[in-house]
Amino acid sequence: MSCPQMDTEGLCHGKYHGFACIKDKCRADVKQHCAHCLEGGHYCTKFHRFECIGAENCGTLDDYLNFIRSRRDKAQA
């Protein structure tokens, strides 16, 4: 399992900070952030927005906004 929250010693720096990685039992969001993401996924330097939506959704600004809209619509349904 490849996790962006795990350091080189196998310790978690995310939801289970300070503990060894628990691999598939982990309930943290372990999506891979892209190269434009600042620490923790809180800010996208590519689109200057406060959220990284993951490397797989990071194409154009329209892709970014459509992803945010569709997630919002699903949450309201």
N, C-alpha and C positions, 0 to 999 in steps of 0.2 A: 504494500500500500504506500503510495506516495502522497504525503501530506505537506502542504505549505506551512503548517503550524509546528512541524517537528524539526528540532535542531539536529545537528550532526551526531549528538550523543543519544538521540532517541527520546528526548524530553519534549513534552508538549508546551507550547507557548500560546495556546488558544484557550478553549473552554476548560481543559484539564491542566492548566498551567502548573508546571513543576513536577508533574507525574510522568511516568513512562507512558509511551504510546500504548493505547489499548486496542488499536487496530480496528477490526470490523465491529467492535462493541461501541465505538465512538458515535456519539449523537451530535457532534459539532458539525457545522457547515464547513466542509473541507473542499469546496470548489476552488479550482485554481484561479487565482487572480492574474490579470495580465501585467505586462511590463509598465503600463501607464498608471498602475494602482499604487497609491501610497500605503504605508504601513496599515495592515488590518483591513484593507478594502473600503476604507471610509471616504476616500476621495479619488476621483478619476482625473488625472492631469491631461488626458487626451481631449475629453469633452467638458472639462471644468465643471463637474457635477459632484455632489456628495454621495457617491455610491459607485462601487465597481460591480458590474453585472457579470463578470467572468469573461475569460478570453474567448470563449466560443460565441459570445454575443457582441463582441467589440469590433464591429465592422465600420459602420458609418454612424453619424449622429442620428439619422433616421432609424437605424437598427436599434440603437440605444434607447431612443424615445419610445419606439414601438414595443420593446421588451418591457419597459417600465409601465406603459399603458396597459398592455395585456395582463401583466401581473396585478395591477390595480383593479382591472375589471374582474378578474377571477376572484380577488379577495372580496369584492362587493357583491358577488353573486351568491 
